[in-house]
Amino acid sequence: MGKLDNDDTVSGTSRRNQSGNTNMKKGFFQSGNHFDGKNQVNESAKATNSGCQTSCTFCMGKNSCPIVRSRTKLMNVLIERGKPQEANSIFENLIEGGHQPSLVTYTTLLNALTIQKCFKPIHSIVSQVEEKQMKPDSIFFNALINAFAESGNMEDAKKAVQKMKESGLRPSTSTYNTLIKGYGIAGKPDESMKLLELMSTKGNVTPNLKTYNILVRAWCKLENISEAWNVVYKMSASGMQPDVVTFNTIATAYAQNGETAQAEAIILEMQKNDLEPNERTCTIIINGYCREGKIREAMRFVYMMEDLGLQPNIIVFNSLVNGFVDMMDRDGVDEVLKLMEEYQIQPDVVTYSTIMNAWSQAGFLEKCKEIYNKMLKSGVKPDVHAYSILAKGYVRAQETEKAEELLTAMIESGVHPNVVMFTTIVSGWCSAGRMANAIGVFDRMCELGISPNLKTFETLIWGYAESKQPWKAEGILQLMEEFHVQPKKSTMLLVAEAWCFAGLTQEANTLLSAVKAKQMTNSTEEESNMPTKSSEKIYQKPHNSAPFCSLLQIPSVCTTEQKGSALAARRNRRLMRDADLESPLLTTKFKCHSHICRFGEGFSIMSTKQFQGQHGTYQLANSCTAVFLN
């Protein structure tokens, strides 16, 4: 992602010299810096060395600096290894070391930022290149056009192409492919089709296989599979044959649209074109059947893979295990595990986590721990999801102190916890009424630079409601402001519920009246981090274990029981969600207690000073591991 064709790929050693005037005029992008990229690069790495005096004698003499060359080459290596963030750091260190980046360095930085979806600094890079009176070549322009295209900003992408032409440089097929891709990202494949026609009528640039595949992907993204097929027909009419990527793209669209049988039929179309399906093709089909709940169809196709000369991989097996677990089909899981043995494919962390999750949700903590220990013994290192599953098991068993011990062990082993892990432990302490412990875990999360999310704050509010401390529940709203987390309707209902539990219906009504006056967004509450769906299903057949499956098995009887005030709180919360924001409903939906709270007791659980200068550095921890867990 973010790379151009090989002929225009950035390289530290090979760049084509271009003739013509390549001086860039300042301010040729009049639109200004208006990107809203989800990620932003650090201020010190925004391609600017303003205020940094160049001290390198090579750079001062405008000669080729060996350090700049070697660092730029290292940046390219890091990008190829999937570490663009580290490439940013290399660039920053280069500036701090008093060196002058070359055009190749800036081009490499453009690629690194594009891969990270950091589009805000792009104009700053252009300004730096202009101020230093560098002469951009076609590779720099293609990287710049690619950055704009990836951001969906096609206006500036077109301006960059025009500037490229004015500089005496000729746009290549790769340049047009990038524009076509950009229109696809922007959801405008019609504009992409116009560019295809333009390329076909011009003699200097002609569409290639990648051009057509980009168009196929663009239409499939809009779920317009018929138009995708039209592109394939245009491809064939031009004398170009579709490849496996073409058919896999269409197969993916069918599978995502719940038409996996059509995706499987693509194989026949591939064979008509003298193409053989690959592992990717089979994974698309098997995952599609699993998503549709047709696990037996997925298994049928797995056995058919041998006729295609292919072998299922661990991704396929994990999809099957997850599918059978969701259906509570114990025999199906065993069948998959035995098949893995036959292919000599060992379970990975996803396999173990999926089965751990089944035991955990069924309330069998010991079996969950048994699978966890089996995973450790087999040499598979747990990831954040595996730790989270076991932590949830401890919390369900009201052993939150062990969940927190697991958190410590997790950090010591080098696995970075996420917000879900912390929120799970916070909920455990809240359920036990030990709010001091809950806040301690919250503090620890912030110290590690992990930002709490809406669910974290709602868990704390619920905890204070259970503890009959509504003033502290409302104090969480102030804390949310510090972290720039916007409360939703569900949040305010929880705070109102806290006042109601304390017998103070007037305060609850006042709060809800204020909410209604502000016309807050009536959004649906996010799915809880604590799974609560029932697993009360019984398997029909006895389990015949194989040696490999002796521990990797799922429970034969799954029951869960929720007791105490936590259940009452959840039930009351559901009533609150069903209620409109009319305050009189509070007095009819709830039987409030007669406790009187004193507002003189501590309103805020944490002082504002604890967060000043810190909350700006917190980063939301997002999990990117492809696992099939609920």
Secondary structure, DSSP 8 states (H G I E B T S, - for coil): -----GGG---SS------S-----TT--TT-S----SS---GGGSS--TT-----HHHHTT---HHHHHHHHHHHHHHHTT-HHHHHHHHHHHHHTT----HHHHHHHHHHHHHTT--TTHHHHHHHHHHTT----HHHHHHHHHHHHHHT-HHHHHHHHHHHHHTT----HHHHHHHHHHHHHTT-HHHHHHHHHHHHH-SS----HHHHHHHHHHHHHTT-HHHHHHHHHHHHHTT----HHHHHHHHHHHHHTT-HHHHHHHHHHHHHTT----HHHHHHHHHHHHHTT-HHHHHHHHHHTTTTT----HHHHHHHHHHHHHTT-HHHHHHHHHHHHHTT----HHHHHHHHHHHHHHT-HHHHHHHHHHHHHTT----HHHHHHHHHHHHHTT-HHHHHHHHHHHHHTT----HHHHHHHHHHHHHTT-HHHHHHHHHHHHHTTB---HHHHHHHHHHHHHTT-HHHHHHHHHHHHHTT----HHHHHHHHHHHHHTT-HHHHHHHHHHHHHHT---------SS-------B-SS-----GGGSSS---SB------HHHHHHHHHHHHHHHS-S-THHHHHH---------TTS---SS-GGGTTTTGGG-B-----------
